[in-house]
């Protein structure tokens, strides 16, 4: 089971990383905080001080077109906001 799905790179998460040393990740829904902590410490070589998780439910969406009404659904996902120790930095652009 791959714990980390992808990092969150948004304006809000960039501001949190600069001010509070917090980083956001989309993680596997079955992963717990201990598994998330170990995965981030192993992959990025940082010390994690805290992990906060939240589960987002998928929502149904409708789109009106000329020919029909299209129904769809967004995916549900789990987000983790990780606080790392002072002096540690996660660089998402290092391996591009």
C-alpha positions, -999 to 999 in steps of 0.1 A, spaced: 0 0 0 15 33 -11 7 58 17 15 91 -1 -5 97 -32 7 133 -41 18 165 -25 -6 194 -23 8 225 -40 -17 253 -37 -14 290 -26 -27 282 8 -3 253 14 26 274 1 18 301 26 15 275 54 49 261 45 65 295 46 49 307 79 43 275 100 65 249 84 35 228 74 31 208 42 0 191 27 -3 157 11 -31 136 -4 -27 102 13 -43 68 11 -77 67 29 -67 37 49 -34 51 62 -32 62 98 -11 91 113 17 68 123 21 54 88 19 89 73 46 101 96 69 71 88 64 76 50 72 113 50 102 109 73 115 81 51 109 98 17 119 134 26 145 129 54 128 153 78 116 151 114 78 152 116 64 168 148 26 164 141 2 150 116 -34 163 111 -57 144 88 -91 151 73 -114 131 50 -132 149 22 -164 133 9 -171 131 -28 -198 154 -41 -223 150 -69 -220 175 -98 -244 184 -126 -235 201 -158 -262 214 -182 -252 211 -219 -272 216 -251 -279 179 -256 -284 166 -221 -278 170 -184 -245 153 -174 -243 138 -139 -210 130 -123 -193 127 -90 -160 140 -76 -136 116 -58 -134 113 -20 -99 116 -6 -79 120 26 -57 150 32 -28 152 57 -12 184 69 22 176 83 43 199 106 80 194 104 107 204 129 123 238 127 151 240 102 137 211 81 124 219 47 106 197 21 114 207 -15 88 193 -39 107 206 -69 140 189 -62 134 158 -83 119 175 -114 
